[in-house]
Amino acid sequence: MAIIASSAAFADGHAAPEAEVLHYWTSGGEARSVAVLQEEFAANGGTWTDMPVAGGGGDAAGTALRARVLAGNAPTAAQIKGPAIQEWYEEGVLADISEVAEANNWSGILPEAIAGHMQCDGTWCAAPVNVHRVDWIWANAEVLEANGIEMPTTWDEFNAAAETLQAAGVIPLAHGGQAWQDATVFEAVALGILGADGFRKAFVELDMDTIKSDDMIAVFDQMRTMRGYVDDNFSGRDWNLATAMVMNGEAAFQIMGDWAKGEFMAAGKVPGEDFLCLSTPGDGFLYNVDSFAMFAVDGDDKQAGQALLAELVVGESFQEVFNLNKGSIPVRTDVALDNFDSCATLSADDMAASNEGGSLLPSYAHGMALRGAQAGAITDTVTAHFNSDMSSEDAVQMLADAIANSL
Ligand code: GAL
């Protein structure tokens, strides 16, 4: 495994840091955020070669990355998250960035739950960028006020609000019909109905009793109800276009991770005034941490680039500026949130409280909880149910079978 020295080792200038970075940040807010990293990289003497792969959620990027690695042409770094990091490590293609991590005291400034995701067999193999929360409801403030609706705190309240909106000719739920977006809504609903322990049992531990439970039937029942609140043109829509529907008042709500806030911010919208944010009903916090893994590539220039990239990504200034744009919160525990908005401070407070209370949970839909085969089995079931008239009982059976077959 290639060991990347900290950038101090390249300080004699014999190497010109360079990096080809594969990622899937192409929406307005996402592109604005990754530009922060590109600028900082260049400002520190690095040469960045961008390899963006469009497609929210990262499925297309994952396919492109696999093709590159199999062709023996791995990028210098790639946006890889959760257990997929360890899956790539087990293929022997990742670089060890422990020297960078130790030189910058990562274990002292990162939450333990998240630091663990960045390690492979006791070495550091990825650099974390942020903490996104997945379980959010976003709303158009004016539309809610015009219809006398408060932000819902239970799924029953959500359904009642949706009925009122539908009667008034407003699309209740802006949604993009893509499997990962169906899965994002599903896990938020599951957290609210199963509770944090039930969610952990089902989507982290794959406990079959919980997967086959009446509560899981209730989760699919709620998904069926919500299928009735999306518009006829939802199929295939990109997530940021659904966010735009809430922004322009065409729709009232969207259930999406706080990368959606990055879109509102990129459009100059003001949280609490133009749009509202609240966690979806239920206790708990579903986290999704973006990270960059470094591939074992030859050449001092690329290794200097990897050291610089890893240091910048976890660096204090980047952690603030990037996350102000991206909609997430800093992963570093020592970055002040004075410049962050009310949604971000709510996220940080809830993260701390759920970490205390044992309800800080890895997102399954965004690749933080399970390996690809198991996560894919769940998502295939969820989207098959959402896009058909399958009964909840049949969906639960399909879910149990799909997971069992994926093991
Ligand atoms: C997530 C990713 C986020 C955001 C989102 C939409 O998987 O972690 O950073 O970009 O997809 O593309």
Boltz pocket constraint, residues with backbone or C-beta under 6 A from the ligand:
constraints:
  - pocket:
      binder: B
      contacts: [[A, 24], [A, 25], [A, 30], [A, 55], [A, 56], [A, 57], [A, 58], [A, 132], [A, 239], [A, 259], [A, 288], [A, 289], [A, 290], [A, 366]]
      max_distance: 6.0
